Amino acid sequence: MAANLCVEGHLRELVEQGSEVVVRDATAGPRLPEGDGNLSALINFRFLASATWSTAEAVEVLRGR
């Protein structure tokens, strides 16, 4: 799924349902001459979510460490 389309759209809905975290390095987006879709998504993730974690951070939390 494209970070700047699918993931961001789902994140908006999930935030409304109480989710607070997005895993920032588990997504990707297109690079076009007009701009970097992944970078724009990462910026928006920081506005939408309470936190942006790496995959390693998310795994640690899920494992209870």
Helices and strands as residue ranges (DSSP letters): I 3-7, H 8-16, E 21-23, G 24-26, E 31-32, E 35-36, H 37-48, E 51-53, H 55-63
